[in-house]
Amino acid sequence: MTYGGNAAGGSGFGMSGSGASSSALTMGHVYLEGEHCDPNTPNKEHPQKCSSFLQCERGIDGVYKFVAKNCGPGTMYNPEIMVCDFPDNVIAIRPMCGSSGGMISGSGASANA
């Protein structure tokens, strides 16, 4: 499934997803188990993958939780405008995305952080 914009109603491109896997880093599954999010701030950068982001979604239990989403091919998540964007734009504000092949290691991030 491809979305034409972000959860805040902005005009983005390249966001895609399905719920096909159970990995915390895989699209469509709850990330940061137990951490609740604010639907007024619907998206945030993924702590380890530049081509992914975390979206605040209401679960079937009524609780808002972060769900991992992937950007479309050739794009990375831009946390300033909260949409998937051209890599050059993202690398300008997140330099670690350019030197790491889109993966951020040693960030200290975990499923509970």
Order of alpha helices (4+ residues) and beta strands (2+ residues): beta-beta-beta-beta-beta-beta-beta-alpha-alpha
